[in-house]
Amino acid sequence: MKLKQKQLVNDQYVVIRPLHESRTLPSEVYLVQNIFDETLYVLKIIMKDTSLEKEVSEIFNREWKSLKKLNHKNIVGYYDSGETNEFYYILIDYIISSKTMGKFLELNPSLTLLEKLKLFRDVLFGIQHAHEKEIIHRDIAPNNILVTRDEDGLQIKIIDFGLSKIRSLIYEEQT
């Protein structure tokens, strides 16, 4: 299912344009705007009606529950989540002019060692915060780290907590 430009989601978010379509899951990512305050967000949708419905539901629940517990400058911000008849959705920060870590490093081969170490340090700070909140990401990879430049220099945001585990729930899942 492709959301259409100007389509309204949850009577609040209007679709601006698609950003990404997953090759492994029935999910899509869109740039949306809140119609009340004009704030831009990223809307990740995960389709319900698929052969992977049980797994999709689990991934959706893991992601929004994990993101809701986290509040760190190196982890994408969570704003809202819910479901329609067709899909689950999660609303997160829109990181302007960001690239995945892999793409960013490819486009910036002249980064100094110090700049690369600072990026790595910031990834570790984000992971440390998640671990302090008992969240294990389980899929840290260049495609799940966004990099952008702002007035303070290079900034990173860890994304995609769909495979994460909340330590306090691991025992419950095993029983």
Protein Blocks (a to p, Z undefined) as FASTA:
>chain_A
ZZdehiaehhlaccfbdfbdcfkbccdddddddfklopacddddddfbdcklmmmmmmmm
mmmmmmmmpccfkbccdfbdcddfkbccddddddehiacfklmmmmmmmbcfklmmmmmm
mmmmmmmmmmmnopafklacfklcccdddfkbpadddehjllgccfklmmmmmZZ
